[in-house]
Amino acid sequence: MRVEGLPFPSILLGVVSLSNHGSEPEAQPFGSAHGRSLRVEDMSDSIHVYILRCADGSYYVGLTEDLTGRENAHNNGQGSKYTFLRRPVQLVYSESYDSLEKATGRERQLKRWSRTKKKALIVGDAARLKQLSKRRS
């Protein structure tokens, strides 16, 4: 997703709300801005950073204004190349932000996390997240 005037996809810093869509969550339909440029003036009140679980068990992290439409787009083959080959996908986690910059930061952060750390976030295991966040020597 591109925002006109910004050379990068998106970033995070201020959480408005967090949603864990079940421990090994059930799908929540999801929305899409696929195929069009996202302009700041077109933004709704919330930008969502989401995690999808793919059919092969891998995770995909993305950003959208419409969770339901975006999940549907991924499942209809109109999402990313990555999810196209790993359908069906299921929405398992989302966070809402009040600014594109904050959401983009969070998206970038989550994309760098290991599968294990993403799973701990999805299931809401704060102790495991803390353990996985410690620097390894």
N, CA, C and O atoms as a MOPAC input file, in Angstrom:
PM7 MOZYME 1SCF
protein

 N      0.83500 1    -1.17300 1     0.00000 1
 C      0.00000 1     0.00000 1     0.00000 1
 C      0.88300 1     1.24000 1     0.00000 1
 O      1.85900 1     1.29400 1     0.74900 1
 N      0.57100 1     2.22200 1    -0.80900 1
 C      1.35500 1     3.45500 1    -0.88400 1
 C      0.48100 1     4.63300 1    -0.55600 1
 O     -0.69300 1     4.68300 1    -0.92100 1
 N      1.06500 1     5.57000 1     0.13000 1
 C      0.38500 1     6.82000 1     0.43000 1
 C      1.02800 1     7.89100 1    -0.42900 1
 O      2.25000 1     8.04100 1    -0.43300 1
 N      0.21000 1     8.63400 1    -1.15600 1
 C      0.75900 1     9.67300 1    -2.00900 1
 C      1.61700 1    10.61900 1    -1.18800 1
 O      1.21500 1    11.07000 1    -0.11600 1
 N      2.79500 1    10.91300 1    -1.70000 1
 C      3.69500 1    11.82400 1    -1.01700 1
 C      4.62600 1    11.14200 1    -0.03800 1
 O      5.55200 1    11.77600 1     0.46800 1
 N      4.40600 1     9.84700 1     0.24900 1
 C      5.28200 1     9.12700 1     1.16900 1
 C      5.97900 1     8.01400 1     0.39900 1
 O      5.32400 1     7.26700 1    -0.32900 1
 N      7.29000 1     7.89200 1     0.54500 1
 C      8.06500 1     6.91100 1    -0.21000 1
 C      8.02100 1     5.50300 1     0.37400 1
 O      8.66700 1     4.60400 1    -0.16200 1
 N      7.28600 1     5.29000 1     1.44600 1
 C      7.27000 1     3.99800 1     2.10400 1
 C      5.83500 1     3.56000 1     2.36000 1
 O      4.92300 1     4.38700 1     2.32400 1
 N      5.61800 1     2.27000 1     2.61900 1
 C      4.29000 1     1.72800 1     2.86400 1
 C      3.59300 1     2.24400 1     4.11200 1
 O      2.49800 1     2.79200 1     3.99000 1
 N      4.16800 1     2.10100 1     5.32200 1
 C      3.50600 1     2.56800 1     6.53700 1
 C      4.27500 1     2.30600 1     7.83200 1
 O      5.17000 1     1.46000 1     7.81600 1
 N      3.97100 1     3.01300 1     9.01400 1
 C      4.70700 1     2.88600 1    10.29800 1
 C      3.82600 1     3.04400 1    11.55200 1
 O      2.73500 1     3.60100 1    11.42700 1
 N      4.23500 1     2.58500 1    12.76300 1
 C      3.42100 1     2.57700 1    13.98300 1
 C      4.04400 1     3.25800 1    15.18500 1
 O      5.26600 1     3.27500 1    15.32900 1
 N      3.22300 1     3.81200 1    16.03800 1
 C      3.67800 1     4.31600 1    17.33200 1
 C      2.56300 1     4.53900 1    18.33100 1
 O      2.86700 1     4.62300 1    19.52100 1
 N      1.30300 1     4.64300 1    17.95600 1
 C      0.23700 1     4.92100 1    18.91100 1
 C     -0.95100 1     4.01500 1    18.75300 1
 O     -1.69200 1     4.12500 1    17.77600 1
 N     -1.14500 1     3.12600 1    19.69200 1
 C     -2.22500 1     2.15600 1    19.60300 1
 C     -3.53600 1     2.77100 1    20.08100 1
 O     -3.59500 1     3.37200 1    21.15400 1
 N     -4.57300 1     2.61800 1    19.28700 1
 C     -5.90700 1     3.04000 1    19.68900 1
 C     -6.61800 1     1.85900 1    20.32900 1
 O     -7.23400 1     2.00100 1    21.38400 1
 N     -6.53600 1     0.68900 1    19.69400 1
 C     -7.15000 1    -0.50200 1    20.27400 1
 C     -6.46000 1    -1.74300 1    19.74700 1
 O     -5.87000 1    -1.72600 1    18.66600 1
 N     -6.53600 1    -2.81800 1    20.51300 1
 C     -5.96200 1    -4.09600 1    20.11700 1
 C     -7.07300 1    -5.11800 1    20.05700 1
 O     -7.98300 1    -5.10500 1    20.88600 1
 N     -7.00500 1    -6.00600 1    19.07900 1
 C     -7.99600 1    -7.07000 1    18.97000 1
 C     -7.29100 1    -8.38100 1    18.73400 1
 O     -6.54200 1    -8.51900 1    17.76700 1
 N     -7.51500 1    -9.33700 1    19.59500 1
 C     -7.02700 1   -10.68400 1    19.39300 1
 C     -8.22900 1   -11.46000 1    18.90600 1
 O     -9.21500 1   -11.59300 1    19.63100 1
 N     -8.16600 1   -11.96400 1    17.71300 1
 C     -9.29800 1   -12.64900 1    17.10400 1
 C     -9.26900 1   -14.12800 1    17.47100 1
 O     -9.19200 1   -14.98200 1    16.58800 1
 N     -9.33200 1   -14.43800 1    18.76400 1
 C     -9.31600 1   -15.81200 1    19.23900 1
 C     -7.89800 1   -16.29000 1    19.46600 1
 O     -6.95500 1   -15.68000 1    18.96300 1
 N     -7.72800 1   -17.35900 1    20.20500 1
 C     -6.39100 1   -17.84900 1    20.49600 1
 C     -5.73400 1   -18.42200 1    19.24400 1
 O     -4.61400 1   -18.03000 1    18.91600 1
 N     -6.37700 1   -19.31300 1    18.55300 1
 C     -5.97000 1   -19.65000 1    17.19400 1
 C     -7.20200 1   -19.25900 1    16.41600 1
 O     -8.00700 1   -20.11100 1    16.04000 1
 N     -7.35000 1   -17.97800 1    16.17700 1
 C     -8.56300 1   -17.28100 1    15.78500 1
 C     -9.31200 1   -17.80900 1    14.59000 1
 O     -8.77700 1   -18.48200 1    13.71000 1
 N    -10.58800 1   -17.46300 1    14.61100 1
 C    -11.44000 1   -17.73100 1    13.47400 1
 C    -11.37400 1   -16.52400 1    12.55200 1
 O    -11.05800 1   -15.41400 1    12.98100 1
 N    -11.67400 1   -16.75500 1    11.29200 1
 C    -11.57900 1   -15.68000 1    10.30700 1
 C    -12.59300 1   -14.58800 1    10.56000 1
 O    -13.74900 1   -14.85300 1    10.89100 1
 N    -12.15000 1   -13.38100 1    10.40400 1
 C    -13.01200 1   -12.20500 1    10.38900 1
 C    -12.86300 1   -11.63700 1     8.98700 1
 O    -11.73200 1   -11.40100 1     8.56400 1
 N    -13.93500 1   -11.40300 1     8.24300 1
 C    -13.78900 1   -10.87600 1     6.89200 1
 C    -12.99900 1    -9.57900 1     6.91000 1
 O    -12.95800 1    -8.89900 1     7.93500 1
 N    -12.37600 1    -9.22700 1     5.80500 1
 C    -11.42700 1    -8.14600 1     5.82400 1
 C    -11.40300 1    -7.33200 1     4.53000 1
 O    -11.64200 1    -7.90100 1     3.46500 1
 N    -11.12400 1    -6.02500 1     4.57300 1
 C    -11.24500 1    -5.08300 1     3.47500 1
 C     -9.98300 1    -4.75700 1     2.71700 1
 O     -8.89300 1    -5.15800 1     3.12300 1
 N    -10.11400 1    -4.02700 1     1.61000 1
 C     -8.97400 1    -3.82100 1     0.73900 1
 C     -8.90300 1    -2.46500 1     0.08100 1
 O     -9.90500 1    -1.86900 1    -0.31400 1
 N     -7.68100 1    -2.01100 1    -0.01800 1
 C     -7.40000 1    -0.82200 1    -0.80800 1
 C     -6.57100 1    -1.28000 1    -1.99800 1
 O     -5.89400 1    -0.47600 1    -2.63900 1
 N     -6.62800 1    -2.58800 1    -2.29300 1
 C     -5.82900 1    -3.18400 1    -3.36000 1
 C     -6.13900 1    -2.53500 1    -4.70300 1
 O     -7.29800 1    -2.30400 1    -5.04900 1
 N     -5.08200 1    -2.25000 1    -5.44600 1
 C     -5.26100 1    -1.73000 1    -6.78000 1
 C     -5.45500 1    -0.22000 1    -6.85500 1
 O     -5.73400 1     0.30700 1    -7.93200 1
 N     -5.31400 1     0.48400 1    -5.73900 1
 C     -5.44300 1     1.93700 1    -5.78500 1
 C     -4.47000 1     2.54800 1    -4.79400 1
 O     -4.07900 1     1.90500 1    -3.82000 1
 N     -4.08600 1     3.77400 1    -5.03900 1
 C     -3.22500 1     4.48700 1    -4.11000 1
 C     -4.04800 1     4.96100 1    -2.93200 1
 O     -5.17800 1     5.41900 1    -3.10000 1
 N     -3.49700 1     4.85500 1    -1.76900 1
 C     -4.16400 1     5.30900 1    -0.56000 1
 C     -3.72400 1     6.74100 1    -0.30200 1
 O     -2.53000 1     7.00500 1    -0.16400 1
 N     -4.66100 1     7.65600 1    -0.23600 1
 C     -4.33800 1     9.05800 1     0.01500 1
 C     -4.70100 1     9.39700 1     1.45100 1
 O     -5.69700 1     8.90200 1     1.97900 1
 N     -3.89700 1    10.23800 1     2.08000 1
 C     -4.12900 1    10.61200 1     3.46800 1
 C     -5.53300 1    11.16600 1     3.65400 1
 O     -6.17900 1    10.86000 1     4.65600 1
 N     -6.02700 1    11.97600 1     2.71100 1
 C     -7.35800 1    12.56600 1     2.86400 1
 C     -8.47900 1    11.52900 1     2.73400 1
 O     -9.61600 1    11.80600 1     3.11800 1
 N     -8.17400 1    10.32900 1     2.19300 1
 C     -9.17500 1     9.27300 1     2.06400 1
 C     -9.24100 1     8.38500 1     3.30300 1
 O    -10.10500 1     7.51300 1     3.39000 1
 N     -8.34700 1     8.59500 1     4.25300 1
 C     -8.26200 1     7.72800 1     5.41500 1
 C     -9.48300 1     7.82900 1     6.31700 1
 O    -10.01400 1     8.91400 1     6.55200 1
 N     -9.91400 1     6.68600 1     6.81300 1
 C    -10.97300 1     6.67400 1     7.81100 1
 C    -10.33600 1     7.02300 1     9.15400 1
 O     -9.14900 1     7.34500 1     9.21600 1
 N    -11.11300 1     6.96000 1    10.21100 1
 C    -10.59200 1     7.28200 1    11.53400 1
 C     -9.53200 1     6.29400 1    12.00400 1
 O     -8.66800 1     6.65200 1    12.80500 1
 N     -9.58400 1     5.05400 1    11.51700 1
 C     -8.65700 1     4.03200 1    11.98700 1
 C     -7.93900 1     3.34600 1    10.83200 1
 O     -8.51900 1     3.05700 1     9.78500 1
 N     -6.66400 1     3.10200 1    11.06400 1
 C     -5.85000 1     2.30100 1    10.16300 1
 C     -5.53800 1     1.03100 1    10.94000 1
 O     -5.13400 1     1.09100 1    12.10100 1
 N     -5.72100 1    -0.10600 1    10.30800 1
 C     -5.54800 1    -1.38700 1    10.98500 1
 C     -4.28600 1    -2.09300 1    10.50700 1
 O     -4.03500 1    -2.20700 1     9.30800 1
 N     -3.50400 1    -2.56100 1    11.46200 1
 C     -2.39200 1    -3.45400 1    11.19300 1
 C     -2.93700 1    -4.83300 1    11.53300 1
 O     -3.52500 1    -5.03200 1    12.59600 1
 N     -2.73900 1    -5.78800 1    10.62400 1
 C     -3.36300 1    -7.09300 1    10.82500 1
 C     -2.37300 1    -8.21400 1    10.57100 1
 O     -1.35500 1    -8.04300 1     9.90100 1
 N     -2.71200 1    -9.37600 1    11.13500 1
 C     -1.94300 1   -10.59000 1    10.86600 1
 C     -2.92600 1   -11.63000 1    10.34200 1
 O     -3.97200 1   -11.88400 1    10.93900 1
 N     -2.56000 1   -12.22400 1     9.20600 1
 C     -3.33300 1   -13.32100 1     8.63200 1
 C     -2.56700 1   -14.61400 1     8.84100 1
 O     -1.33900 1   -14.64100 1     8.75200 1
 N     -3.30200 1   -15.69400 1     9.12000 1
 C     -2.67400 1   -17.01800 1     9.12500 1
 C     -3.00100 1   -17.65400 1     7.78000 1
 O     -4.16800 1   -17.76200 1     7.40400 1
 N     -1.97700 1   -18.06900 1     7.06600 1
 C     -2.14300 1   -18.65900 1     5.74200 1
 C     -2.39300 1   -20.16800 1     5.86700 1
 O     -2.16500 1   -20.76800 1     6.91700 1
 N     -2.86500 1   -20.75900 1     4.77000 1
 C     -3.18100 1   -22.19000 1     4.74800 1
 C     -1.97500 1   -23.05700 1     5.10900 1
 O     -2.14300 1   -24.14900 1     5.65100 1
 N     -0.75600 1   -22.58000 1     4.81200 1
 C      0.44500 1   -23.35700 1     5.12900 1
 C      0.94600 1   -23.10300 1     6.55900 1
 O      1.98300 1   -23.63100 1     6.96100 1
 N      0.19500 1   -22.28600 1     7.32500 1
 C      0.56100 1   -22.01700 1     8.71300 1
 C      1.45600 1   -20.80000 1     8.89300 1
 O      1.73900 1   -20.41200 1    10.02600 1
 N      1.90100 1   -20.19500 1     7.81300 1
 C      2.73700 1   -18.99300 1     7.92100 1
 C      1.85700 1   -17.78800 1     8.23700 1
 O      0.63300 1   -17.84900 1     8.12200 1
 N      2.49800 1   -16.69700 1     8.63500 1
 C      1.77700 1   -15.46700 1     8.96400 1
 C      2.11400 1   -14.37800 1     7.95500 1
 O      3.23200 1   -14.30500 1     7.44500 1
 N      1.12500 1   -13.53400 1     7.67700 1
 C      1.29700 1   -12.38900 1     6.78900 1
 C      0.85000 1   -11.14700 1     7.54900 1
 O     -0.23700 1   -11.12900 1     8.12600 1
 N      1.68600 1   -10.10700 1     7.55300 1
 C      1.36800 1    -8.85100 1     8.24100 1
 C      1.05900 1    -7.79400 1     7.18700 1
 O      1.78800 1    -7.65400 1     6.20500 1
 N     -0.02900 1    -7.04900 1     7.39500 1
 C     -0.41500 1    -6.01400 1     6.44700 1
 C     -1.08700 1    -4.83600 1     7.13100 1
 O     -1.17100 1    -4.76300 1     8.35700 1
 N     -1.56100 1    -3.92000 1     6.30500 1
 C     -2.13200 1    -2.65600 1     6.75500 1
 C     -3.35700 1    -2.35700 1     5.90700 1
 O     -3.31500 1    -2.55100 1     4.69200 1
 N     -4.45400 1    -1.88900 1     6.50900 1
 C     -5.66400 1    -1.58100 1     5.75800 1
 C     -6.57600 1    -0.64400 1     6.52800 1
 O     -6.38700 1    -0.42200 1     7.72500 1
 N     -7.56400 1    -0.09700 1     5.83600 1
 C     -8.63500 1     0.67100 1     6.47200 1
 C     -9.83600 1    -0.22900 1     6.75700 1
 O    -10.63200 1     0.06800 1     7.64700 1
 N     -9.97500 1    -1.32900 1     6.00600 1
 C    -11.15200 1    -2.19500 1     6.06600 1
 C    -10.72700 1    -3.65500 1     6.23200 1
 O    -10.36500 1    -4.31200 1     5.25600 1
 N    -10.77100 1    -4.15100 1     7.44800 1
 C    -10.30800 1    -5.50900 1     7.73300 1
 C    -11.09900 1    -6.57100 1     6.97600 1
 O    -10.51000 1    -7.47800 1     6.38900 1
 N    -12.40400 1    -6.46800 1     6.98500 1
 C    -13.24900 1    -7.46200 1     6.33300 1
 C    -12.98500 1    -7.51000 1     4.83300 1
 O    -12.79100 1    -8.58300 1     4.26200 1
 N    -12.98000 1    -6.36900 1     4.21600 1
 C    -12.74300 1    -6.30200 1     2.77700 1
 C    -11.36100 1    -6.78800 1     2.38400 1
 O    -11.19200 1    -7.41900 1     1.34100 1
 N    -10.36300 1    -6.49100 1     3.22600 1
 C     -8.99300 1    -6.89100 1     2.89700 1
 C     -8.81500 1    -8.39700 1     3.01400 1
 O     -8.15600 1    -9.00900 1     2.17300 1
 N     -9.39400 1    -9.00300 1     4.04700 1
 C     -9.30900 1   -10.46200 1     4.17100 1
 C     -9.98100 1   -11.11000 1     2.96400 1
 O     -9.44700 1   -12.05500 1     2.38400 1
 N    -11.13700 1   -10.60600 1     2.59100 1
 C    -11.84100 1   -11.13000 1     1.41400 1
 C    -10.99300 1   -10.97800 1     0.15600 1
 O    -10.93500 1   -11.88700 1    -0.67200 1
 N    -10.33600 1    -9.83000 1     0.01700 1
 C     -9.48100 1    -9.59900 1    -1.14900 1
 C     -8.34900 1   -10.62900 1    -1.20000 1
 O     -8.05800 1   -11.18400 1    -2.26000 1
 N     -7.71600 1   -10.88000 1    -0.05800 1
 C     -6.64700 1   -11.89000 1    -0.01700 1
 C     -7.20500 1   -13.25300 1    -0.42200 1
 O     -6.58100 1   -13.96500 1    -1.20900 1
 N     -8.35500 1   -13.61600 1     0.10000 1
 C     -8.94300 1   -14.93100 1    -0.20500 1
 C     -9.45600 1   -15.03700 1    -1.63200 1
 O     -9.57900 1   -16.14100 1    -2.16300 1
 N     -9.75600 1   -13.91200 1    -2.25900 1
 C    -10.20500 1   -13.90800 1    -3.65300 1
 C     -9.04400 1   -13.78000 1    -4.63600 1
 O     -9.26300 1   -13.65900 1    -5.84100 1
 N     -7.81200 1   -13.80500 1    -4.12700 1
 C     -6.64100 1   -13.72800 1    -4.98700 1
 C     -6.26700 1   -12.31200 1    -5.38600 1
 O     -5.46200 1   -12.12100 1    -6.29700 1
 N     -6.84100 1   -11.31200 1    -4.71500 1
 C     -6.56000 1    -9.92100 1    -5.04000 1
 C     -5.69500 1    -9.25500 1    -3.97500 1
 O     -5.61000 1    -8.02800 1    -3.92000 1
 N     -5.05500 1   -10.05800 1    -3.13200 1
 C     -4.16400 1    -9.52200 1    -2.10700 1
 C     -2.73900 1    -9.55500 1    -2.61100 1
 O     -2.48000 1    -9.25700 1    -3.77700 1
 N     -1.83100 1    -9.90900 1    -1.75500 1
 C     -0.41300 1    -9.94900 1    -2.12700 1
 C     -0.08100 1   -11.25100 1    -2.86600 1
 O     -0.85100 1   -12.21100 1    -2.84300 1
 N      1.08400 1   -11.25400 1    -3.51900 1
 C      1.55800 1   -12.47000 1    -4.18500 1
 C      1.76900 1   -13.57500 1    -3.14900 1
 O      1.49800 1   -14.74900 1    -3.40100 1
 N      2.25800 1   -13.16500 1    -1.98200 1
 C      2.53500 1   -14.13600 1    -0.91800 1
 C      1.27100 1   -14.89000 1    -0.52700 1
 O      1.27700 1   -16.12100 1    -0.48300 1
 N      0.19300 1   -14.17500 1    -0.24500 1
 C     -1.03900 1   -14.84000 1     0.19300 1
 C     -1.76600 1   -15.52400 1    -0.95500 1
 O     -2.51300 1   -16.47500 1    -0.72700 1
 N     -1.56400 1   -15.05900 1    -2.18700 1
 C     -2.20400 1   -15.67700 1    -3.34900 1
 C     -1.87100 1   -17.16300 1    -3.40600 1
 O     -2.72900 1   -17.98700 1    -3.72100 1
 N     -0.62800 1   -17.49800 1    -3.10100 1
 C     -0.16800 1   -18.87900 1    -3.15500 1
 C     -0.47000 1   -19.66900 1    -1.88300 1
 O     -0.21100 1   -20.87100 1    -1.82700 1
 N     -1.01100 1   -19.01100 1    -0.87100 1
 C     -1.21900 1   -19.65200 1     0.43200 1
 C     -2.65700 1   -19.52400 1     0.92300 1
 O     -2.90200 1   -19.46700 1     2.12800 1
 N     -3.59900 1   -19.47800 1    -0.00100 1
 C     -5.01300 1   -19.34900 1     0.35200 1
 C     -5.58300 1   -20.69700 1     0.78300 1
 O     -5.09000 1   -21.73700 1     0.34500 1
 N     -6.60900 1   -20.70100 1     1.63000 1
 C     -7.26600 1   -19.53000 1     2.20700 1
 C     -6.46500 1   -18.95900 1     3.38000 1
 O     -5.65600 1   -19.64400 1     4.00600 1
 N     -6.71800 1   -17.69900 1     3.64700 1
 C     -6.09900 1   -17.02800 1     4.78900 1
 C     -7.18200 1   -16.68900 1     5.80000 1
 O     -8.36700 1   -16.62800 1     5.47200 1
 N     -6.74800 1   -16.47000 1     7.03600 1
 C     -7.68000 1   -16.19700 1     8.12800 1
 C     -7.13400 1   -15.05700 1     8.98000 1
 O     -5.97600 1   -15.08700 1     9.39700 1
 N     -7.95900 1   -14.06500 1     9.23400 1
 C     -7.56200 1   -12.95500 1    10.09900 1
 C     -7.45500 1   -13.47000 1    11.52800 1
 O     -8.41600 1   -14.01100 1    12.07600 1
 N     -6.26700 1   -13.29500 1    12.13200 1
 C     -6.06500 1   -13.80900 1    13.48400 1
 C     -5.73200 1   -12.72600 1    14.50000 1
 O     -5.76300 1   -12.98000 1    15.70400 1
 N     -5.40800 1   -11.50400 1    14.02500 1
 C     -5.03200 1   -10.44100 1    14.95100 1
 C     -5.10600 1    -9.10000 1    14.23900 1
 O     -4.81900 1    -9.00300 1    13.04600 1
 N     -5.49500 1    -8.05800 1    14.98600 1
 C     -5.45400 1    -6.69900 1    14.41900 1
 C     -5.27900 1    -5.67200 1    15.52500 1
 O     -5.65400 1    -5.89600 1    16.67600 1
 N     -4.70200 1    -4.54300 1    15.14600 1
 C     -4.54700 1    -3.38000 1    16.01400 1
 C     -5.01400 1    -2.17400 1    15.21500 1
 O     -4.82400 1    -2.12600 1    14.00000 1
 N     -5.61900 1    -1.20600 1    15.87700 1
 C     -6.09800 1     0.00600 1    15.21100 1
 C     -5.28400 1     1.20600 1    15.65300 1
 O     -4.93600 1     1.34000 1    16.82600 1
 N     -4.98500 1     2.07900 1    14.69700 1
 C     -4.19700 1     3.27900 1    14.95200 1
 C     -4.91200 1     4.49300 1    14.40800 1
 O     -5.71100 1     4.40000 1    13.47600 1
 N     -4.61300 1     5.63300 1    15.00400 1
 C     -5.25900 1     6.87200 1    14.59200 1
 C     -4.45700 1     7.63000 1    13.54300 1
 O     -4.89700 1     8.68200 1    13.08100 1
 N     -3.29400 1     7.12000 1    13.15800 1
 C     -2.51900 1     7.78200 1    12.10900 1
 C     -1.80700 1     6.73600 1    11.26100 1
 O     -1.45400 1     5.65700 1    11.73700 1
 N     -1.60900 1     7.07800 1    10.01100 1
 C     -0.91200 1     6.19700 1     9.08100 1
 C      0.52600 1     5.97300 1     9.51500 1
 O      1.04100 1     4.86000 1     9.41200 1
 N      1.17500 1     7.01900 1     9.99900 1
 C      2.57600 1     6.88700 1    10.41600 1
 C      2.72400 1     5.87600 1    11.55400 1
 O      3.63700 1     5.05100 1    11.54400 1
 N      1.83300 1     5.94300 1    12.52100 1
 C      1.88500 1     5.00000 1    13.64600 1
 C      1.61800 1     3.57700 1    13.17300 1
 O      2.30900 1     2.64300 1    13.58000 1
 N      0.63000 1     3.41300 1    12.32400 1
 C      0.29000 1     2.08200 1    11.81600 1
 C      1.42800 1     1.50500 1    10.97800 1
 O      1.73300 1     0.31700 1    11.07800 1
 N      2.04600 1     2.33000 1    10.16400 1
 C      3.15400 1     1.87900 1     9.32200 1
 C      4.33700 1     1.42200 1    10.16900 1
 O      4.98100 1     0.41900 1     9.86000 1
 N      4.61400 1     2.15300 1    11.21900 1
 C      5.70400 1     1.76900 1    12.12300 1
 C      5.45800 1     0.41500 1    12.75400 1
 O      6.36300 1    -0.41600 1    12.83600 1
 N      4.24700 1     0.19800 1    13.19600 1
 C      3.90300 1    -1.08000 1    13.81900 1
 C      3.96800 1    -2.21700 1    12.80500 1
 O      4.46200 1    -3.30300 1    13.10600 1
 N      3.47100 1    -1.95700 1    11.61800 1
 C      3.52700 1    -2.97600 1    10.56300 1
 C      4.97900 1    -3.39000 1    10.31100 1
 O      5.28500 1    -4.58000 1    10.24500 1
 N      5.85500 1    -2.42200 1    10.17400 1
 C      7.28000 1    -2.72200 1     9.94900 1
 C      7.87700 1    -3.49900 1    11.11400 1
 O      8.66300 1    -4.42700 1    10.92000 1
 N      7.49700 1    -3.11100 1    12.32100 1
 C      8.00200 1    -3.81600 1    13.50500 1
 C      7.56500 1    -5.28000 1    13.48500 1
 O      8.38800 1    -6.17800 1    13.66300 1
 N      6.27900 1    -5.52100 1    13.27000 1
 C      5.75500 1    -6.88900 1    13.28600 1
 C      6.34200 1    -7.74100 1    12.17000 1
 O      6.55700 1    -8.93900 1    12.35600 1
 N      6.60100 1    -7.14400 1    11.02200 1
 C      7.18400 1    -7.89800 1     9.90500 1
 C      8.57900 1    -8.40900 1    10.23400 1
 O      9.02300 1    -9.39800 1     9.65100 1
 N      9.27500 1    -7.76000 1    11.15000 1
 C     10.62200 1    -8.19400 1    11.54700 1
 C     10.59700 1    -9.27900 1    12.62900 1
 O     11.61900 1    -9.91000 1    12.89600 1
 N      9.43900 1    -9.49700 1    13.24700 1
 C      9.34200 1   -10.47400 1    14.32900 1
 C      9.38700 1   -11.90600 1    13.79900 1
 O      9.01400 1   -12.18100 1    12.65900 1
 N      9.85200 1   -12.80100 1    14.65500 1
 C      9.86700 1   -14.22600 1    14.31700 1
 C      8.43800 1   -14.78000 1    14.35500 1
 O      7.53000 1   -14.17000 1    14.91800 1
 N      8.27400 1   -15.91500 1    13.75800 1
 C      6.96900 1   -16.59300 1    13.77600 1
 C      6.52500 1   -16.85600 1    15.22300 1
 O      5.35700 1   -16.67100 1    15.56500 1
 N      7.45700 1   -17.28300 1    16.05300 1
 C      7.15900 1   -17.58300 1    17.46000 1
 C      6.66400 1   -16.33500 1    18.19200 1
 O      5.70700 1   -16.40300 1    18.96200 1
 N      7.30400 1   -15.22000 1    17.95600 1
 C      6.92000 1   -13.97700 1    18.62100 1
 C      5.54800 1   -13.50000 1    18.12700 1
 O      4.73700 1   -13.02300 1    18.92200 1
 N      5.28500 1   -13.62700 1    16.81800 1
 C      3.96500 1   -13.27400 1    16.28200 1
 C      2.88300 1   -14.14900 1    16.90800 1
 O      1.80600 1   -13.66000 1    17.24900 1
 N      3.16500 1   -15.43400 1    17.05800 1
 C      2.17500 1   -16.34200 1    17.64500 1
 C      1.88400 1   -15.95400 1    19.09500 1
 O      0.73100 1   -15.99800 1    19.52300 1
 N      2.90900 1   -15.57600 1    19.85200 1
 C      2.70700 1   -15.14100 1    21.24000 1
 C      1.81900 1   -13.89700 1    21.28300 1
 O      0.96500 1   -13.77800 1    22.16200 1
 N      2.01000 1   -12.98200 1    20.35400 1
 C      1.16400 1   -11.78900 1    20.27300 1
 C     -0.27500 1   -12.18300 1    19.95300 1
 O     -1.20700 1   -11.67700 1    20.57800 1
 N     -0.46200 1   -13.06500 1    19.00200 1
 C     -1.79600 1   -13.49000 1    18.57100 1
 C     -2.56700 1   -14.12700 1    19.72100 1
 O     -3.75100 1   -13.84300 1    19.90900 1
 N     -1.90700 1   -14.98200 1    20.48800 1
 C     -2.59500 1   -15.67900 1    21.57600 1
 C     -2.62700 1   -14.86400 1    22.87000 1
 O     -3.24100 1   -15.27700 1    23.85400 1
 N     -1.96700 1   -13.71200 1    22.86600 1
 C     -1.99800 1   -12.83900 1    24.03600 1
 C     -1.11400 1   -13.29600 1    25.17900 1
 O     -1.42000 1   -13.03400 1    26.34200 1
 N     -0.01200 1   -13.98000 1    24.86200 1
 C      0.91500 1   -14.48800 1    25.87500 1
 C      1.98200 1   -13.43200 1    26.19000 1
 O      3.06700 1   -13.44300 1    25.60800 1
 N      1.66100 1   -12.52300 1    27.11600 1
 C      2.54800 1   -11.40600 1    27.46300 1
 C      3.89100 1   -11.88300 1    28.02300 1
 O      4.93000 1   -11.29800 1    27.71800 1
 N      3.87500 1   -12.93600 1    28.83400 1
 C      5.11500 1   -13.44400 1    29.42400 1
 C      6.05300 1   -13.97300 1    28.33800 1
 O      7.25800 1   -13.72000 1    28.36800 1
 N      5.48800 1   -14.70400 1    27.38700 1
 C      6.30400 1   -15.24800 1    26.28300 1
 C      6.83400 1   -14.11800 1    25.40000 1
 O      7.97900 1   -14.16800 1    24.95100 1
 N      6.01100 1   -13.10300 1    25.15000 1
 C      6.45600 1   -11.95300 1    24.36500 1
 C      7.64500 1   -11.26700 1    25.03800 1
 O      8.62200 1   -10.90700 1    24.38100 1
 N      7.54700 1   -11.09500 1    26.35500 1
 C      8.63000 1   -10.45400 1    27.09600 1
 C      9.90200 1   -11.28800 1    27.00300 1
 O     10.99300 1   -10.75600 1    26.80200 1
 N      9.74700 1   -12.59600 1    27.15100 1
 C     10.89500 1   -13.50000 1    27.06600 1
 C     11.52500 1   -13.42900 1    25.66500 1
 O     12.74900 1   -13.37800 1    25.54300 1
 N     10.71300 1   -13.42700 1    24.62900 1
 C     11.21800 1   -13.39000 1    23.25300 1
 C     11.82400 1   -12.03800 1    22.89700 1
 O     12.59700 1   -11.93300 1    21.94400 1
 N     11.47700 1   -11.00900 1    23.65400 1
 C     11.98700 1    -9.66100 1    23.38600 1
 C     13.35500 1    -9.41600 1    23.99900 1
 O     14.02600 1    -8.44300 1    23.65500 1
 N     13.77300 1   -10.28900 1    24.90500 1
 C     15.07000 1   -10.11600 1    25.54700 1
 C     16.19100 1   -10.38200 1    24.55800 1
 O     16.12600 1   -11.29300 1    23.73200 1
 N     17.21800 1    -9.55600 1    24.67100 1
 C     18.38300 1    -9.68100 1    23.79500 1
 C     19.08500 1   -10.99800 1    24.05900 1
 O     19.32000 1   -11.37600 1    25.20700 1
 N     19.41200 1   -11.68200 1    22.99400 1
 C     20.14400 1   -12.95700 1    23.13200 1
 C     21.63600 1   -12.67500 1    23.08900 1
 O     22.10600 1   -11.90200 1    22.25400 1
 N     22.40000 1   -13.32100 1    24.01800 1
 C     23.84600 1   -13.08700 1    24.00700 1
 C     24.59500 1   -14.26000 1    23.44400 1
 O     25.82300 1   -14.22700 1    23.36400 1

